């Protein structure tokens, strides 16, 4: 829309807003308006789903931007949306004309509304609440309408704050500590708002644009791009400390084993970094009250360079003595996010079978190191291959690949990882924007593991995880267990915008853009429908708000011609027996039945989408939950009481946010959750053990089910 009158009206609208907003109102930088135009040129020409940047798309960007900023509809009012209605079909012109004043004005109003709400929330703490009143709070407002009046918005926030108060009250806090906790919480939110930068606004707007085309196209600013690269190569250069923001302090949450911080012996969890200096001579910059990503940017740097930290020890008071610590930056390997192994011993009568488990959080690869010819480049497949050798030496009877909550990663890694379990052949098909279909294949003969195989997935298993699970299923190579996967069947490529225009210094960022759709070798796709497991287990998954089917603009399911491949096995003959054995076992397994109860309760609460604000009702609900936990604890005679106490604390609602808890308590709860009994993993190991037993007992069945598989 290129109406001069409309642009004049918009200019007047923006001028009016600028007089009402705070002096710190954010404005677009010139390089951002250039990056927006360059991104639009790339997206309209090369995206898999080519969508013109016009009035129709502008209207969708408009809606998506407000959703990006305030998806729960707790800050903007209907009048705010109406105020900007004239801009609904102007976002295309804003990008093309390199004038982003409209989206920035919307953000500035959002910032103002957030400040108003936080100040209103703090004012409510002085009045207290009537917890005898019968009323409820709708906690998921994704499908709610915008508040139409100030009274409606105030009432929404009254209930929101009342719920915050009641959660703390039910956890045993007195009124004074509740007021202190919540006042600090809302004040911290205000401080966070004040630290917003122009880059944050630009990234929000560009993501609203990119994700309007499809859910997995994103804009990555400089910091987001750096974090994405770190997640793929699982390494960075720094001091080896996990940091968190706590009461305006950059606080050390934990130290990475083998990193400079841990090896120095001078730092520990709870220490607060209040200053950062570069080298031995440069002055130390005070970082008190800084955003944590800004502090991290100062701490990271080139390998073998020195960083100096001004540290307030954990045990010191606010006026305590500081320590000045010098550390030499080194390459830090993020091993916690890499593949790991374990062995589950499964008893079957007088027989004990050993099931090797490989947990893979992501399909990572250090692309740059591989391109440079580094023989030791970081790779998910290389790590899994090494772990398989270790498991073979331990003489495991079967291998279970745990891909729960594995969101994907490198397509090459998905293909190569599949190749560890099949001799050779096609793994996945790709169709580009022109309709051309190509086949990605494993070309290396031989298997790293030829024994019985299981793949455990859930609704958080996406993309590369789905490629791997689908290929294993289509080849008949292994049993897929768990819940239906995410349903992401698209391929993304990262486009460096600066390289397109040959910028010597980075300033435009990157686009993670959908360039193709992938298909299973059987011709179907995981898009929208995901991978359906051979044996289903109960899973807590909010499919309405999470997963490909939750997106309005997800690509549809489709099908192409199957690739030319030879199945490695046929599990149809054994699956009914495995399911029957599973059903008999779990019918008498208390932990499994408890999980089913929890899933059913989760589903009921999700559909209800309301929580009582009456203290008596909530107390009764809490008592029922506590009684259920105690009953389960009493049933588990072999439990560790100390661990149970911490785990019970983790399961019960303490009303606190993570950064409000004592750090040691928070870490103990986190550890207890990680060490809690994994019912689904144990049952998956039993299923795989059942398969091993059936194949060992019946040579004919083994020959028909997995003719090329070795069963010990």
C-alpha positions, 0 to 999 in steps of 0.5 A: 500500500503506497498511499501518501495520505496513509503515510501522513496519518501514520507519521502523525500517529508516531509523533503522538506516541513519541510524546507519550513514551519515555525518553529512552524510546528505542529507534532503529539503526541504519544497518538494521533497516538495510538488513531488513531489506536484504533479508526480504530480498533473500526470503522472497527469492530463495525460500522454499515457500516463496511468498511475496512481500505485499499487503497480504503478508504485511497483515500477517506480519502485523498479527505475528508481531503482536503475538511475538511481543505479547502472546498471552495478551496481558500487556496490550489492550484492544485499543492499542491494537486499534491504534495501530490498525492503519499500519496493518498493511504498511509493514511491507512498505516499512521494510522496502522503504527502510523505515522501521519506525512503525514496528519500533513504535509498537515495541516502545508502546509494549515497553510502556505497557509492561512498565505500567503493568509491573508498577500496578502489580507492585501497588496491589501488594500493599492491599493484600487479597481476599482468598475466601472469594470464589474466583479463578484465573485463566493461566493460558491466554493464547486464545483469549481476546485482548482486554477491551477496557482498563478495568478488564486489564486491571482485573486480569492482573489482580488475579495474576498477582493474587495467584503469585501470592497464593502459590507462595502462601501455600508453600508456607511463606508469611505475608511479609516475605511474600510481599518482599519476594513479589516486589523484588520479582516485579522490580526485576522485571522493570529492570529487565525492561529498561535493559532492552536494546535496539537489537532486541526489537529488531530481532523480534520484528524480523522473526515475526516476519520470517516466521510468518512465512514458515515456523522454522525460518528465523532471523539471527542477530549477531549474538543469536548467530554466535549462540547457534554456532556454539550449539552446533559445534559444542565448544566456545572460547571462555573461562568455563563457567555457567552464569545466571542473573541473580539480583542484578549480579552475574552469578556463577551457577556451576563450573565446567570441569577442566575449564580455566575457572575450575582448574584455577581453584579460585572460583566456585558456585555462588561467586558474583562477577562485578567487573571484567577487564581485558588483559593484564593492564586494561582497566576493569569494567563495572558490570553490576546490573548489566544484562548477562549476555553483555557480561558474557560478551566481555568474558569470552574472547580469543583463545590464550588471552587473559581476562580479569574478573572482579569477584565478590565471593559467595560467602561475602556480604554486599560490602565484603572484600572482593577478589581480582582473578586473572584467567587465560581463556581456553577452548571449552568443550560443552560435554554436557550437551554431547552424546553419553552412554549408560547400561541398564541391567534388565532381569528376566527370570534367571537371566540378566540382559545388558542394554546399552543406552546412548543419550543424544541431545542434538545432532551437532557438528563443528562445520568450520573445523570439518571444512578446515580438514581437522581430523578431530572435528566435533561430531555427533556421529563420531561420538556415537560411534566411539560409544558403540565401540565401548558398549560392544566391549562391555558386551551389551545385548542391545542398544537403545538410542534415546532421542527424547527432546532432541530438537535436531541439528545437522542433516549430514549427521542424521544421515551419517548416524543412520549409517552406523546401523545400516549397511548402506543405502538411502536415508532421506529424500529432499525436495527443493522449491523447484520440485527437484527430488534428491536422495541423501544416502549412507555410502559407507558399507558396514555397521558400527552396531549390528545387534538389536536396536531401539529408538526412544522418541517423544514430542520434543524429538524433531527434524534430524531426530525424525529423519533418523527414527523414520529411517530406522523404522522404514528399514525395519532395523529397530523398534521405535518406542515412545510418543509421536515426534514433533512433526518438523519435515523441513530443511533449513540453511543458514545464510550469512547476510554479510557474505552476500554483500561482501561486508568486511565487518559483520553487521547484518546477521544471518537468516536460518531459512527453509530451503527444502522439505524432507521425505522418508525413504518410503515416500511419506513425510514426517511433516505435521504428522511426525513419526508414529512409534511402533510401541506407544508409551504415555507422554506429557505433551501439550500438542495444542501449543507445542509441535508442528501441528500447533502452527497455523502456517505449517506446511501440509503433509504430502507424499512422493515416490519411495526411494530404491532401498532394501529393508534390513529386517521386518519387525511385523512378526515380533511387534505384536509379541513385544506389545503383549509382553509390554502390556502384561508387565506395565499392568503390574508396574506401579511407577508406570501406572503412576505415570499414566495417572500423572499424564491423565491429570496433566491433560485434564488440567490443560483442558481446564485451563483455569486455577482456583484462587480460593485458598481452601480449594487450593489447599485441598488440591495441594493436600491431595497431591502431597498425599499421593507423593507420600503414598508413592514414596511408601510404596517404593521401599528401596528409595533413598529418603534423602533423595526423595526429600529433595525430589519431593521439594522439586515436585511441590510448587514452592511459588518461586522462580529459579533465580529467587531460590537459594542457589544450592537448593536450586542446584539440588532440585535440578540434580534430583530431577535428573537422577529421578527414576526414568520410568520410560527409559527403563520400560524401553530397555525392558522392551528391547530386552524382550526382543533379545530374548525372543530372538535368542529363543527362536532362530527362525523368528530371528531369521525372519525379523532381522536376518542380518542382525547378530544376537548374542 
